[in-house]
Amino acid sequence: MSDTIVPSVAGTALDPGTVAAAPRRTPWWRPYLPVVVFAAVLTVLPFIGLSNRHIHLAVVCLIWTIAAYGLFVPYAFAGQMTVAIVTAWGVGAYATGIAIKYWDWTFVPCVLLSIGLGFLAGMIMALPILRTKGHYFVIITFVIAEAVTVAANNWDVTSGAGGGGMSVSQSISLFGIDFGERRNMYYLCLALAAIVALGVTWLRGSRFGKHLASVRENEELARSIGIRTTWLKIVVLGVGGGITGLAGTLYAYYLSHIAVNEFGVNRAITLILIVVVGGRMSVLGPFVGAAIAYYLPELIDLDPNRVLIAYGLALGVIVILLPTGVIGGIEGAFDRIRRRRRTPTTEVAS
Amino acid sequence: MMLEVRQLAKNFGAVRAVVSVDFDVERGERMALIGPNGSGKTTVFNAVTGALRPSGGTVRFMDHDITKDSMERTARRGLVRTFQHDAVFPGLTVEENLELPLLRRVERPDIDLPSTVDGLIDLANLGGTEGRLAKNLSYGNRRRLGIAIAVALNPVMLLLDEPAAGLNERETHDLQLMLQRLSGLGVTLMVIEHDMPFITALCERVVVLNTGEVIATGTPTQVRKDPAVIEAYLGGSVADDL
């Protein structure tokens, strides 16, 4: 959470005569560096001879990444898990589909609409938090996600003729570039995923992000220092909904067809898996989690039924062996190496 | 008058945790609230600070009726509490623990407590722990960090819930020094505590609760000799030891 590198300190709390090392401040750009480097590496992927199929998988994987950030923000920052985040994804996708079909909107207005409606949907679905918290809240969001799916299945506009879903017949065209071409779409999705990741990094270090951390760490104490925790939780779930709404627009445009059942609880479970496997506290976690949870099963042509079993196994293994996820585990290993290089000191219990 | 509590009551269903409690706290005073387990001390704290809505009675703080105020609003008014358990943000560093409440600091004309992380660390005698995660601190350091978090808000009055519980002799002494220093800076203190020597050394006045009612008020010496207190709380043998 901190932008402060923690040095090995000398002295003890009750030994003021000992000079303690002053904490070193990291430069402002340091937290953004991993995202920039990671995105830069991903820009070369299409040049290493990836087939059309793999570029397609990578595009969908990046859309999943953006959607996973919608879950990552409330979960990592404020400790709020919501299954209904997948509903915000559906709201974004259907808002795009409806705006194109009925009003012939173009990409940018569709993005803004999806983010706005996703934000609203996230906040509305967060309202049960006024009366519940923790596991009870998660259960209620589960019910909301299912209820919305059932309702959408019974609405002609969203379910489509004969329940066949909705076609989105427009491709993205911006600055004279046709993003209907897969490689172009890959770069658009990569750019948007990187922007989201940079925004999430900024959010973490902001005043708002610090307040969210207080909610995650100790809500009662946060309230006692004057932080309106309930309001913060509702807003951060709205922010998550907005991000996932953006993923909805990209999804609708890219796949050209959306169906209500695609935005059910199963998809939410995959999103949770992405965040947990990637690293629930690591900004790059959704990128890596999406690659493992979505791309890998496709890469090895895993049977859909076996994918579910693999998801379950992966979740179990990660929770036991890497509780902070893949990226969290790597970060932890680097921290341990760094600590070993410094002079070890321990605090003397006062 | 800093704090006026009148006929404060709190029921949990059929259980009357606090029946009717009256007391005042003067500006700059160091007051203790004591009583046997289950006497309603923490419930009074919770009701005064807005963590619980009282079932009856009124609470006035610096001439404002705060009976129905939330804990967040009460804190912004300058009445801040600490917790017996979970008084820190465990996954954040000491520095981050103090930066957070400093974001919520309210400047007040009548008090000016340390307004920087360094100043708060110095006050709490936590030098050298800035970069440590709060959960990795020793118990005594965690307790003082919890109080420093409250101090960061620049409170006029601090309510401390069993600050010395579980501390060893040296830690208790350090805590006492910290609280005396805070008192010297103009902070009014109200303390729930079981440690009578600690109370005697720190507090000028003691209010004794039993079964949700005030049964005695006075100096620590007076209270120790009060027959009702001896009967209800201390017990004959304990009183002899004091």
Interface residues (C-beta under 8 A of the other chain):
Chain A: M1 S2 T4 I5 V6 P7 V9 A10 G11 T12 A13 L14 D15 P16 T18 A20 A21 A22 P23 R207 K210 H211 A213 S214 R216 E217 N218 E220 L221 A222 R223 S224 I225 G226 I227 R228 E347 V348 A349 S350
Chain B: T49 A51 S70 M71 E72 R73 A75 R76 V80 R81 T82 F83 D86 A87 V88 F89 P90 G91 L92 T93 E95 E96 E99 L100 P101 L103 R104 N125 L126 G127 G128 T129 E130 G131 R132 N136 L137 S138 Y139 G140 N141 R144 I149 A150 A152 L153 R170 E171 D174
